[in-house]
Amino acid sequence: MKSIDHNKYSTKNPIKRALIRNFQNYLIEVISRYKPDSILDVGCGAGHVIKLIKEKDRNVKMVGIDIDNNALNEAKANNIDVEFIFGDIYNLPFDDNSFDLVICSEVLEHLNNPTIGMNELTRVASKFLFLTVPHEPLFWACNLFTFNHLSNFGNAPGHLNHWGLKRFINFISKHYENYEVKSVLPWIVVNGTVFPAEGLEQ
């Protein structure tokens, strides 16, 4: 059984492919600026983002973590030299400040308690954090435009949190020392430097 992540990245829809390519280009641009030595991808899915990064820099240490065993099996097959771990965002099995950069793409919208998730992300990130969530209501509109999730009016299954730009900035701002926000249709993307782990809100 193929994972949802696999279906997303293997889509034949030209609009979706263009949107994903635009996001990937921005991610690589950010990483090229930060030049991290180590990266954790939380909610790594089938490892497509990790594979993209490793193609650009074979020397960067990468670790992926996910709660979907099917996705992890695909990720391992696609990335033979990367460590993949079964686990969840609420209790990341790493010490404080373990990774230069932590990536968490399209995960926070699925969480019952995204604040706990954010605390864990910033705890294990020593320098930088890269986040994406669907940009609502644009994400709904894009789904409807591409004939996805029509029975649910464009809302993807499992999306518990629906963030507009202002609301998401209010949510994440206390976790960043400095950050930049970009609308990479149909996602909100935030990246920047995090506060030290000992300064986190409990």
C-alpha positions in Angstrom: 0.0 0.0 0.0 1.4 3.3 -1.1 1.6 6.2 1.4 -0.3 9.5 1.0 3.1 11.2 0.6 3.9 8.9 -2.3 0.6 9.8 -4.0 1.3 13.5 -3.5 4.7 13.5 -5.1 3.8 11.1 -7.9 0.8 13.1 -9.1 0.4 13.6 -12.8 -1.6 16.8 -12.3 0.5 19.5 -13.9 -0.9 22.2 -11.5 0.0 20.2 -8.5 3.4 19.3 -9.9 4.2 23.0 -10.5 3.1 23.9 -7.0 5.3 21.2 -5.4 8.3 22.2 -7.6 7.9 25.8 -6.5 7.9 24.8 -2.9 10.9 22.5 -3.4 12.9 25.4 -5.0 12.2 27.7 -2.1 13.2 25.0 0.4 16.5 24.5 -1.3 17.0 28.2 -1.5 16.5 28.5 2.3 18.8 25.6 3.1 21.5 27.0 0.8 21.4 30.2 3.0 21.5 28.4 6.3 24.1 25.8 5.3 23.2 23.3 8.1 25.4 20.4 9.0 22.5 18.3 10.4 18.8 18.3 9.5 15.8 16.5 11.1 12.6 16.1 9.0 9.7 15.6 11.4 6.8 13.9 9.6 9.2 12.9 6.8 6.6 10.7 5.0 8.2 8.7 2.1 11.4 10.8 2.3 10.9 12.9 -0.8 12.1 16.1 0.8 15.1 14.3 2.3 16.0 12.8 -1.1 15.8 16.3 -2.7 18.1 17.8 0.0 20.6 14.9 -0.2 20.8 15.3 -4.0 22.0 18.9 -3.4 24.4 18.1 -0.5 25.5 14.5 0.1 27.5 15.5 3.2 24.6 16.9 5.3 23.5 14.5 8.1 19.8 13.8 7.8 17.3 12.0 10.0 13.7 11.4 9.3 10.9 10.6 11.7 7.3 9.6 11.1 4.4 7.6 12.6 3.5 5.9 9.3 5.4 2.6 8.8 4.4 2.4 5.2 5.8 5.8 4.5 9.0 5.0 6.4 9.5 1.8 4.4 9.3 3.9 1.2 11.6 6.5 2.7 14.2 3.8 3.5 14.0 2.4 0.0 14.5 5.9 -1.5 17.3 7.0 0.8 19.7 4.2 1.7 22.2 6.3 3.6 19.7 8.1 5.9 18.5 7.2 9.3 14.7 6.8 9.7 12.9 6.5 13.0 9.4 5.5 14.0 8.1 8.2 16.4 5.8 11.2 16.8 6.2 14.9 17.2 4.9 15.0 20.7 7.9 13.1 22.1 10.9 13.4 19.8 13.7 11.0 20.9 16.5 13.5 20.7 18.4 15.7 23.1 17.9 19.4 23.2 19.5 21.3 20.4 20.4 18.1 18.4 20.0 19.5 14.9 21.1 22.7 13.1 17.8 22.7 11.2 14.5 21.1 11.8 11.9 20.8 9.0 8.2 20.1 9.7 6.1 20.3 6.6 2.3 19.7 6.6 2.2 18.2 10.1 0.9 20.8 12.5 -2.5 21.0 10.8 -3.1 17.3 11.8 -2.3 17.8 15.6 -4.8 17.9 18.4 -2.3 19.9 20.4 0.0 21.8 18.0 1.6 23.8 20.9 3.2 20.6 22.3 4.4 19.8 18.8 5.9 23.3 18.4 7.7 23.0 21.8 9.3 19.8 20.7 10.4 21.1 17.3 12.1 24.1 18.9 13.6 22.0 21.7 15.6 19.8 19.3 16.5 22.6 16.9 19.7 24.3 17.8 19.6 27.1 15.1 16.8 27.0 12.5 13.2 25.8 12.0 11.4 25.5 8.7 7.6 25.0 8.9 4.8 24.7 6.4 1.0 24.5 6.8 -1.8 24.8 4.3 -2.7 28.4 3.7 -6.4 28.6 4.4 -8.7 29.3 2.7 -6.4 29.2 -0.4 -5.7 25.5 0.3 -9.4 24.6 0.2 -9.8 26.6 -3.0 -6.8 24.8 -4.7 -8.3 21.5 -3.8 -11.6 22.4 -5.3 -9.9 23.8 -8.4 -8.1 20.5 -8.9 -11.2 18.4 -8.1 -9.8 17.0 -4.7 -11.9 16.3 -1.6 -15.0 17.7 -3.3 -17.3 15.9 -0.8 -15.6 17.8 2.0 -15.6 21.2 0.2 -11.8 21.0 -0.3 -10.8 20.2 3.2 -8.3 17.4 3.2 -8.9 14.4 5.6 -7.3 14.7 9.0 -6.8 18.5 8.9 -7.8 19.6 12.4 -6.3 23.1 12.4 -7.0 25.7 9.7 -4.6 28.6 9.7 -4.8 31.9 7.8 -1.6 33.9 7.6 -2.2 36.2 10.6 -3.4 33.4 12.9 -0.4 31.2 12.1 2.1 34.0 12.7 0.5 34.6 16.1 0.9 30.9 16.8 4.5 30.5 15.9 6.0 33.9 16.7 6.8 33.2 20.3 9.0 30.3 19.3 11.3 32.2 16.9 14.0 34.7 17.6 13.9 35.9 14.0 11.8 34.6 11.2 10.5 35.2 7.7 7.1 34.3 6.3 6.3 33.5 2.7 3.2 32.4 1.0 4.3 29.6 -1.3 0.9 28.7 -2.8 -1.0 26.9 -1.4 1.2 26.8 1.8 2.3 29.2 4.5 6.1 28.8 5.0 7.9 30.1 8.0 11.6 29.8 8.6 14.2 31.4 10.8 16.3 31.1 14.0 14.8 29.7 17.2 15.2 30.6 20.8 17.5 28.4 22.8 15.7 25.3 24.2 15.9 26.5 27.8 13.9 29.6 26.9 10.8 27.6 25.7 7.3 28.3 27.0 6.1 25.4 29.0 
